[in-house]
Amino acid sequence: MHTPCLVPETAPQCAILLTWPHRNSAWADSLESVAAVYLDIARAVVTHENLLVVCYDQNLAGEVRQACTRAGIPINAINFFTAQTNDTWIRDYGPLTVSDASGVRLLDFVFDGWGRKYPATLDNEVTRKLESACMFNTACRHFRLVLEGGSIDTDGVGSLLTTSNCLITNSRNPGYDKAAFEQFFAEEMGIQRVLWLDHGELEGDDTDAHIDMLARFCSPHTIAYTQCTDRRDSHYAELHAMERQLGTFTTLEGRPYHLLPLPLPASVHSATGERLPASYANFLIINGAVLVPVYDDPADAIAVERLTGAFPDRQIIPVNCLPLIQQYGSLHCATMQLPAGIL
């Protein structure tokens, strides 16, 4: 039997998967501003690879085609697929990919609206609909386990980074503990060890501390993470504890990781005064580039500079994500990479 390997984001990709914002989602009152962000993402992606865009219906698909054409985005780099969705955070309901000696295959998990916080029945069916329409040219395995793509991150050589606050919760998989997850990850994804972060959470993040808001592999030896240096900030205690725990982690060779701190932007609030989860760790790695969320903040330049050093062979492309975080997610949350060989 071939040993599987969870494909890291740094691996070659054939496309980025998006679900376009629509009138039947939480974006109904801010479609114009959030659609502008999606156009910026699309423009950046198609200079490096293709896009697969899920649209709520044919009318929306036509509108998106026209908007891309007006924006000068080449339509021949975009595939459109029609499927009704509850929301746009396809990172958490799109497929994960593993590879082995026989090639690549997809893994589809249950998405339950982050522990049944929000309706998710339509979102949960998107991967199956893509599969049924023969959009993929590889096998897709379906699991009854609840697992969101934004809750895990891998270096591609056997390590997986996640948070216990998200995975070990009765609202998702009652009775599943760390040992059960570690066994599953080993058997189905070839993970040799799981690095569990037991601290760290951002206000306004309703995912129960997804790792992609907190800490990310830039390479098998480098982890970028959200740092808080202001003791007066409500995030300080948890993020400082997370920083200390990251300092105890070592690579599979037993060496300390190179830790790359990313600043915490000044607090951004919703119209009702709620603090929103602005994070630079929510970057997206694509072929030849890294898309970095920015927030009209002086810390934007620091984050871009540090990530430029972490990815010297990739272009760094800032994308203003202030409209996105109004619904508690950012750039990485809104996208899912499809590794080479999938489409």
Secondary structure, DSSP 8 states (H G I E B T S, - for coil): ----EE--TTS-EEEEEEE---TTSTTTTSHHHHHHHHHHHHHHHHTTSEEEEEESSHHHHHHHHHHHHHTT--GGGEEEEE---S-S-GGGTS-EEEEETTEEEEEEEE--HHHHTS--HHHHTHHHHHHHTT--SS-EEEEEEE--GGGEEE-SSSEEEEEHHHHS-TTTSTT--HHHHHHHHHHHH--SEEEEE-S---TT-TTSS-GGGTEEEEETTEEEEE----TTSTTHHHHHHHHHHHTT-B-TTS-B-EEEEE-----EE-TTS-EE---TT--EEETTEEEEEE-SSTHHHHHHHHHHHH-TTSEEEEEE-TTGGGGT--TGGGEEEEETT--
